[in-house]
Amino acid sequence: MTHRICPNCDGYASAAITLGGRDQNGHLRTITAHCPACHGTGTRPARTREGSRA
């Protein structure tokens, strides 16, 4: 089975979002958000074709 790029996130399945502040060491505080459709993998399984219809 082949995998295809997720149409919802275009393969960019995770994003780092800043929370608008810095910690005590001066680093940006961030959280990671994952694509809900592909669960952070960036790919979706290829659709299986059904048998031919008459």
ABEGO torsion letter per residue (X at the ends): XBBBBBAAAGGBABBBBBAGBBBAAGBBBBBBBBBAAAGGAGBBBBBBBBBBBX
